[in-house]
Amino acid sequence: MDITGSTAIVTGGASGIGAAVARALAARGATVLVADLNAEKGEALAAEIGGVFASVDVTRTAQVTAAVEAAAEIAPLRACVNSAGIGWAQRTIGRDGLLEQAHDLDAFRKVVEINLIGTFDVTRQAATVMSRNEPDEDGQRGAIVNLASVAAFDGQIGQASYSASKGGVVGMTLPVARDLSAAGIRLNTVAPGLIDTPIYDAFPNPDEFKANLGQNVLFPKRLGRADELASMVVECLTNSYMNGETIRVDGGIRMP
Ligand code: NAD
């Protein structure tokens, strides 16, 4: 599927994997609408890649509506990537008080609200707008990629909310792909392993933490780079024969 001359919306596009995806899509000739809470980083990136920034909280459905409609005003919206997400409670708590803090109900709701329900809402609304596009020669009107995580399959201590949210993203991939295929829209999910992004900045000793994490990777023994995720996301968007798949990009990690 050719995205040249189309619009792409990337939630969480101001940082990390989303920013790498935004750059890669712009290099493919798409106009990228960077949808993020972080206006400073989002506006800077949009200026760099000739895109547009929109201040969007993916848990606010009216803001999502405005963003997908704004994207479609520029050019047909043919690509959507859901990279907005937050990490898990472990980064603030360590192992003590785990049940009380990691299993705090408000924190659990917040992670699920952003990572799962926000992803579903953006998917649903982007697909509605895409369904108005003229189909290409394959009958395709657009493609969506959601970011899950290896934590969907093997979550670690303190990760209940995060794993539940990402497990939900994996779980909805097939049924939603089936629903959207009738409208000529594909949906795939990419599940990253441990990727070096600002998501770890809030941890107490991020560099030490990331160095230790890298040792868990089978090969190569390092964290992944955002561009190594972006290339898979772009492949899933543009390869017209990819649909309903969940792909791990994780250096072969199997967390001990
Ligand atoms: P990141 O922190 O660098 O970027 C996430 C972006 O999402 C930020 O710009 C943030 O402002 C934005 N965001 C957060 N909440 C939002 C909201 N409610 N509305 C709109 N934007 C919001 O993180 P990243 O590492 O690039 O993560 C991208 C995606 O990949 C996330 O879904 C994350 O869970 C997933 N992931 C990351 C890793 C990793 O190791 N970095 C591993 C597995 C999965």
Residues whose N, C-alpha, C, O or C-beta is under 5 A from the ligand:
A	BS01	NAD	G12 A14 S15 G16 I17 G18 A35 D36 L37 N38 V56 D57 V58 T59 S83 A84 G85 I86 I114 L147 A148 S149 V150 P192 G193 L194 I195 T197 P198 I199
